[in-house]
Each structure stands twice: as structure tokens, then as C-alpha cells.
Amino acid sequence: MQQDPDSTWLYIVRHGATEANERVPYILQGNAMDLGLSETGERQARSLAGYLSQFPIRHVYSSLMLRARQTAQIVAGGLGIESRAIAGIDECNVGTWEGLDWDSIREQYPEAHRKFTENPGENPYLGGESYGDVLRRAKPVMEQLADVHRGESIAIVAHNVVNRAILADLLGIELRLAPKIPQANCCVNLVRRRGTTRLELVTLNSVFHRGVPG
């Protein structure tokens, strides 16, 4: 596939599933619980690698967290290159709520839960970060990678809240609505920059390569 020298493409993906993602109900997994991929997550990552191998991706980045690094390594292996872990795009610090499900949080911390759900853009996870906090640290990383790799295609393996915050910003919607943006494990969000213009979202939460919706 020929690369347009005036276009920079960012394939922003979410890591593959972990045991925490697969629990019913699932539990919050922020930046303290550093789990690796489950068997399902590894299969998702291999499907993602096969899908991305058709594009001229020359660099693969990930957060410093194990689940993202493992996903990136599988993707990079399919491309015949090495992946690199970088700071600034680790998952949100969910504070006291790490490892809890939402029903438990609602019961144990009703007031903090109410404030968070009303406006997670400004009100943080109890003892942790808000969506605004995450955007302020992650957005410069994405923009810097786009600058460094102008005219190239790169993959960036990040996380649910990180991706949602970035995507809400690209879509121009309020951060309080960011939790409504779907981000399945190993989904692909395609972002383009023409020349030095603002990044623009092309594709959201693509999961066709996984063979199943969601």
C-alpha cells in the first residue's frame, strides 16, 4: 500500500482483553493493576496484527503497562519490527476504585460516584484522575508522535479511558460524554493528519478484524 507523503496516519488501538476485562461484572483496571493479556486477549492481538499487517506501519508504540506492551509486541511482530513503550499514555489512575465493579462503587461511594458520573471530565475517579487529567497528559504525546512521524503510518496501543479522552477531543464533544464512546478490546481508531493540520478522526472502534461485533 502506497503512503501519501502529505498524510500522517495514527492507528490508535486499545489493548487486548485481560482477566479483569472478562469478569462478569468486569472490574476497573486502571494504572495500578498491571495484568497481562488473557488467552482471549492474545487471540484478539493476533487478529489485530494480521489486520494491521496490510498497512505500511513502520513504528509501533504502547503505554508502559504490560497489557499494552504485550499487544504492541504481537502487532509489531506481525510487521517484522520492534515495538517501543513510552510514557504519558498509561491508563487512567482510578484511585480507590481500582479492582472494583461499578455496582460495588455505587454502593460504597455513592456521593463520589454521583459526581463522577455527572461530569467525569472534571470530577476524578475517587483518589485518581479525571478524563480531563488524562487528556492533558495524553494529547501532547499523540501530537508529538504525529509530528515526529510526519508522512508515516504508526500504531499506538493505549487504553480505554485514554482513547476515549483523545477521541472526545477529536470529535469536539464535551469530556463528560467521553464514557459513552465505545472502545472494544483491540479495536482500531484511525486518525489522520494532512500536512500540519489538526488531527482528524476517520474511523472509530473498528472491530471487523476480530470477526465479532463489540
N, C-alpha and C positions, 0 to 999 in steps of 0.2 A: 504494500500500500504506500503510495507516494505521499510524503509530508509536505503540506503547504508551508513554505518558509515564513509566511507572514502570520501564521496561526500557531498558537501555543495551546496544547490540549492537556487538561488535567483529568485523569481518571481517578476520581475520589471515591474510595470504596470503604465499606465497613468490614471489619474483621469477621472471620468465620465464627460459628457458634461455639460456646463453651458450655460446661455443665450448668453454670448459673443461668444462662440464656434458655436452657432446655427444661428447667424445673417448671412445675405447674403448681402454684403460680411461680413465675420467674422472680428472681431476686435481683435487687440493684447491684450492679457491678461497676464501681467507679474506678478510681486510680489507686485504691489500696488493695483490692482483691486481684492479684495478678495471676489469674488462671490461664492455662494453655488451652489449645483447641481440643474439643471433644472429637470423637470419631466422625460425627456428623459435620463438625466444623472443618475437619481435614478434607472430607469429600467436597464440601462447598468450595474450599480454597482450590482444590484441583480443578473443579469445573470452571471456576473463575480464571485460573491460569490458562486453561485451554481456550477460553473465550478471548482473553486479552492477547494471546499469542498471535492473533491475526493483525494486530495493530503495531505500528512502528514505535513501540515504547522502548526508550533507551535507559530509563532510570526508574527505580522503584524505591520509594521511601515509606517509612512507617513510623508510628509513635514508638516510644521506648518500652511499651508494655508487651508482655510475652505473646498474648493472643494476636496482636497486630504484627509483631515481628515474625511469628510463625506463618501467618497468612502471606506476608510480604515475601518471605523466603520461598514459599511454594510458587507464588506468582513469578518471582524473579528467576527461579529455576526453570520454569517453562519458557522463559525468554532467553535463557542462556546467559544471564547477567547476575550480578550480586545486588542484594538489597542493602539499604542503609537506614538505620534508626536515628531519628532526630528529635530534639526537644521541642516542646510547645504545643504538641497535638495529642498528648496523653488524654485519656478520658477524664471527664469532669470529676472533681472531688465531691463526692456525695455525702461526706461527713458522717454524722451519726447514723445515717440510713443505709450505710454500706451493708450488704448482705441481708437486708430485709425486703419483704414483698410489700406492695402498696397497701394491701388491706391492713397489715400489721402497723405500717407507718400511720395510716389514717386513725387507727385506734389508739396508738401510743402517743402520737404527737399531733393531735387534731388542729391546734392553732397554727403551728408551723406548716403543717400540710395544707391548710386552707390558704395561707399566704402564698405558699409556693405555687399551688395550682392556679391561683388568681393571676399571678404575674411572675413566672419563673425567669423572665428576662431580668428582673431586678431583685426578686426575693430568692435567696440561695437555698439549695438543699441544706438542711439543718447542720450547721457547723462546716459547711463546704462552700462550693461555688454556685453562682447563678449562671444562667445562659449568657448573660452579658459579660461576666468574667471570662467565660470560656471563649467567647467571640473575640474579646480584646487580646487574648494571647495567641489564639489560633489563626486569626485572619492575617496578621503580618507574616506568619510562616508560609501560608499558602501564596500570598502575593510575592514573597521573596523567591519562592521556588519557581513561580511563573516568570519572574524577572531573570533568574539565573539560567533557566532553560527556554528562553525565548525561541520560538520556532520549532520546538521539540514536543514530543509527547511523553508524559511521565505518569506514573501511577503512585497514588498516595493512600496508604492503608491507615485509616483512623477509626473513629468510634461513633457510637450513636449520637450522643449529645454534641460532640464536636462537629459532626457532619450536619446535624440539624441547625446548629447555630450559624454555620457558614452558609447553608442553603437558604435559611430565612433571610440572611443579609443579601444574598444574590437575588432572591425573589422580591426583595423590597417589602417584606411583611414584618409586622411587629414581632419581636422576640418572644412575647408572651404566647404567641401562636406556634412557636417552633416545635413543641412536643407533638403537634398534630402531623408533622412531616414524617412520612413513613421511611424507615431505614432498616431493611431486612439484612440479616447476616450475609455478607459477601455480595451485597448489591453494588451497582455501579452508578455513580453520578458523573455525567460528562460535562466538563466546564471548558469553555473556550475563551481565549483572548486573541483578538485581532490586533496585531501590532502592539501598541502600548495602551490600548483602551481598557476599560473596566472589564473584569471577568464577567462572563455571562453563562447562565445555566442552559444546557442543551437537552440533557436527559436526566430524569430524576428516578432513583430507586429501581433501576433496571435489574430484573432477576430472571430474564429469559434463559440465560445460560445455566441456571440451576434446574430447569426442567419443571419447576412448580412455582405457582404464584406465592408472594408473601415471604 
